Structure formats: C-alpha cells, structure tokens
C-alpha cells in the first residue's frame, strides 16, 4: 500500500480509486501527529460518503452508477417488507405468553400483547379498535424524536436551498474539464462550500429510526402472536383472515406516505422522475402483495400507522418551514 506524503494538516489523501473500491489512503491529523494508515476498504460507490477520523469529518464523493443507485434504493424500500413478511410463520405456531423465553419476547412482545388485550376489553372485545388505539399510542410516543429529526431535515433543506445555486455554478465551471486534476479541484471547492454553509446531511441523526424499529417490530409480533385477535371481526373483515380490500388501502397509504415524505428531503434527488418514482411505486406494491397473504390485522396496523405518519409529516413540515424572506 502506498503512503502519500502529507500536504496539509486535517486533509484526507486518497491513493488509488477504481470502479469497485476505494483504497490506499492516509489521514493527516492536525497538531503534527503522524499520519494514520488506512487499509484497503472495498465499498460501493455511494454519493456523499462521510469518513470520520477523530474530530475531523471529511467527504469523499464516490460516484454511484445509475444501476447501483437504483438497486440501493430498491433494497431500502423492500427489505423491511421482506423482513416482516418472513416472520409470518411465528404467529399461529408460537403464541406469546408469560413463559415465552427470550428478552425480546419477555420485555417487548408480551407487554404489547397484554396491552392489546387490555384495550380490547375496554372496547368490549373489539380488537380492531385496540390495534388502532395502540398504533396511535406508539406513534405519539415516538413523535418527539420525529419532531427533532424533522427540524434537522428542514434546516438542511434550507441550507441546501442556499447552497444549490453555488453547486450548480461550480458544476458549470468544470463541465468542460474532465481531467483528474480538475475533478480533484472541483471536489475541494465543493468541500469548501459545504463547510462554509455548515451543510452535513448526516447530521439529521438516526436515533428515531433506531428506537422506532424494535418498538414497531415488537408490536408487529404481538399482533401475529396474540391468538385472540384471529377470532374477532372489525368493520367488514375478519382480523384473522386475509382481506382483499385492506391490502389495497395499505398500499395506497404507503404510496401517499412516500410522496409526502419527499417534501421534507434535504437534498433534491438527481432523477426524481425515474429512480425515486420507481421505488415510490415498488415499495407500496410489494407491501400490498405481502399483505394479501397475511391476516387482516397486519395491513390494518400498517394502514393506520401510515395515515398517522402522513398527517404528522404534513403538520411538522408546516411547523418547521421558515417563511420566505422578503
């Protein structure tokens, strides 16, 4: 591996770069310390990849091929649906009870199952209303975290609105110069613009997602593994049997949720009419297909949760959107 000579403290120096890997680099810290050697790292070319060493965050703009970008986006939208659908075998064979082993069963799934049955008793045996109420309670509990994330998203969006004309001008400046030196200079100037406007899309935080996943997954399992639910009806459908109409409603809600969430995106997508439009259609379709083979209690949960997120997103966007300057 080749060690490049330090040029400036705090600068990330790259070695070789290929279509499939970013390798051979060194980080030169400030304060006169010795450069840190980095082993070869094989990574997909993902835009806006941040590499953090100590207190310094440096950006390496790795260009992602269009086909890889599309696959990456599809996986982000479809994997959650596949994971949830793959858990369907746990419900009728393994009902949740006080003696179920495992920390996740004991401290997450079983308490949710008890709450579902408690609210069902409050509503005189109506498990459908119990699921709806529990969904709202869970979403309200997570809402403060989502408010903080939305605020950060809107801040990044405002910064991008100011930054975008300068990025466009920078791209125009180097559009006719395809040399390696010009690309390096363009990246350096882009980093200066990001630092000037204090723009970092990764600053929005992952805490809401990290907390939301185990909670929503536990509630999913609680619905699947509470056998009393399957014996009851709600509205026009049986909670324990697949329904035809409800998956279509859930798919439509997921699509609307996707469209609404795009309004809070901090960065404009490069091809919104192709890549993002494709995943915006694919994810709801996949969710609808999976829902056709599941007990109706699950698409009910997804549809109600999606409606809550749509309303929440609209309200929070209006709360944190700054009025235009005159």
N, C-alpha and C positions, 0 to 999 in steps of 0.2 A: 504494500500500500504506500502510496506517495504522500509525503508530508509537505504541504505547501508552506512557504515562508510567511510569517505574519506581516501584514501590511499596516493594519490599524487596530488598536485595541477595541474589543467588542464586535469584531467583524467576523461573519461566517464565511469561510473559504471553502469552496467546493472543489472536488477533484474531478473525476470523470463522470459523465452522465450518459445513460443510454435510454432506450425506449422502455426498458423494463426495470431499471434500477437506478438508484442514486447512491453513489459510493465514494469512498476515499475523501473524507473531509476533515477539517480541523476547526475548532472554535478557539479564537484568540481572546481570552478574557482581559478585562481592563485591570490595571494595577500592576502590570508587569509579570503576572504569573505565567507559567509555562502553558503552551497551547495544549488543549485536550484532544487526544486522538480519538477518532470515531471509527469503528469497524464498519465494513460494508453492510449496508442496510438495503434490502430489496423491498421496494414499495411500489404500489400502483401510482400512476401519475394523477394525483388529486390536486385540484386547484386550492390555493390558499392554505397550504400545509404549514403549520407553525411548529418550529423546533425550539424548545425552551431549554436553556442551559443556565443554571444558576438564576440570576436576576434578569438576564437578557433574553428576550424573545425575538428571534429572527425568522424571517419568512422566506421560504424557497418556493417560488411559483412554478410548480410542476404541471405541465400541460397534460390534461387528461384527454385521450382520444374520444371522439364522439360516441363510438360504440361502447367504450368502457364507462363513460359517463352515464349512458342510458342503462346499462346493466346495474351500476351502482345505485341509481335512483330507484330502479325496479326492486332491488333487494331491500332497500329501506322501507318501501311501501308494502311489500308482500310478506317478508319474513315474519312480522308479528302475526299476520293472519294464519300463516302456516303453523307457527308455534302453537297458537291457540287451538287450531283445528286438530292438531296432533294429540291434544290432551283429551279428546272426546271419550276415549276408552275408559277413563278413570271413573266416570260418573256412576253408571249402574252397578259396576262390579265392586266398587270400593267406597261405600257411603262414609261420609265423615262423621266421627263420633268422638266422645271424650277420651276414649282409649286409643285413638289413632296415633301411631308413633311418628316422630319427626318434629323438629322445631317449627317448620313452616306450617305443618298441619295443626299443631297444638296452639300456636300463638297468633296465627293469621287466619287460616281457613275455618277452623272450628268456631272462633268468636264471630266471624261473619255469618256462619250458618245459624248460630244461636240468634243473632240479631234479625236475620231474615224470618225465622220462625216467630220471634217475639213480635215484630211489626205485623206479621200475618195474623197473629192472634188479636192484635189491636184492631185490625181491619176485618175481624170476624171471618178469618180463614182465607182472605184474599191475598194470595201470594204474588199476584201480578202487581198490585199496589205496593206491596212490601218491597219488591225488587226496584220499582220506580223510585220509592222514597229513599231506599238505601243508596241508589245511584246518585241521587241529588246530594245526600249527606256526604258521600265520599268526595264528590266534585267540589262541594263547598269547603271541605276540609283542606283540599289541595289548592283552592283558589288563591290564598295569599302568596304561595310560591309562584303561581301562574301570573299574578299581578306584577310581581317583581321581574319575572322573565319578560313579560310584555313591555314593561317600562324600558328595560335594556334594549329590546328589539326596536322600539320606536326611537330611542336615542341613536342607535346605529343607523336606522333608516334616515334620520335627519342628517347625520354626518355624511352618509353616502350621497344624499341629495346635493350637498355642498361639494363633495369630493368628485362626483361623477363628471362634471364638465372638465375638470383638470385631468382626470384619467383619459377622457376622450381626446383632449388636446395632446396628451403625452403619446397616445397610440397613433394619432395622426402625424406626430413629429417623426416617428420612427417607422412609418408604414412602408417606406421605400428602401429601408436599410435592413437587410436580412443577415448581416454579418454577426458573428458571435460576440464581437466587441459591442456592437450596437444593442444587442439583446441584454447583455450584462449591464450596460449603462441605463437602459430602459427600466430594468428591474431595480437598480439602485435608486433611480429617481422616483419610482413607484413607492419604494420603501420610505423615502423621504416624505412623500405626500401622506402616506398612512400615519407616519409619526407626527407630522405637522397637525393633522386633524384628529390625532388620537383615536384612529379607527382600528378596531380589532373585532371581527365578527365572532371570535371565540369567547369574547368577554361576556356573552349573554348567559353563560352558566348552564350546567347540566343537572343541577340539583333537583328541579321539578321532575325531570324525566326519571332520575334515579329513584326518587321517592314514589313516583306515580306507578312505575312498573310493578313492584311487588304488591302494592295495595290493590291495583286493578286485577292483577293476576290471581291474587288470593280470593277476591270476590268472584271472579270467573269460576274458580274451582269450587267455591262454596255453593254456587248455583248448580254446578254439574253434580256435586256430591251430596246434595240435600234431597233425599228421595221423596220427601213430602211434596215438593214442588210439582213433580210429574203428575200427581193425582188431581191437580186443580186446573180450572179454566180461567181465562182472563179475556175480556172483550169477546172476540169471535173465535179465538183459538185456544187449543189445549197447550198448557205450558210444557208438557212432557213430550209432545209430538212435533215433528216438523210442520211448518206452515208455508204456504206459497206466497202470500202477500207480504208478510213481515220481512223476509229477506230482501224483497224489492225496496221496501221502505228504508231498511237499514243501509242498503247500497246507495240509495238516493241521498240519505243524510250524510254518509261518508263523503260523497262527491261534493256536496254543498260545503261541508266542513273543510275540505281541501281547498276549495275556491276562496272561502273566507279567510283561511289561514294565510294564503299567499299575499293578502293585502298588508300583512304585518311583516313580511320578509324584509330583512335589512338590505339585501343585495338584489338588484334586478337579475333575473335569470337570462342567460345568453340566448336561449331559443325557447321562449315560453310557449310558442305555438306548436312545438314538436315534442321535445323531451318531457317537459313538465306537464303538458296537456296529456301526453300518453300515460304517464304514471297517475295523473289525476283521474283517468278513466279506468286504468288497470286495477288499482287498489280497491275501489268500490266493487268492481265486477268480481274480483277474487273473493272479497268478503261476502258478497251476495251468494256466490256459488257454494262456498263453505257453509253458509247459513241454511241452505236448502236441506242439508242432511243432519242438522242439529235440532235439538228441542227448541221450541219457540221462545223459551225463557231467555236464551242467549242473545238472539237478534233483538229481542225486546230491550235487554240491557244495553246492547251496543247502540241501538237507535236512540234511546233516551239519553245515554251519555253523549252521543254525537250532537243531539239537539242542544244540550246544556253547553257544550263547548262552542257551538256556533253562536249562541246568544252571549256567552262570556267573551268570546273574541271580539264581537261587534261592540259590546259595551266598553271593554278595556281599550280597544283601539280609539274610541271616541274620548275616553278619559285622558289618554296619554298623548294624543295627537296634538301637537302645538299649532296654534292658529297661524296662518300665513302672515309673514311680515309685510307691512305696507311699504 
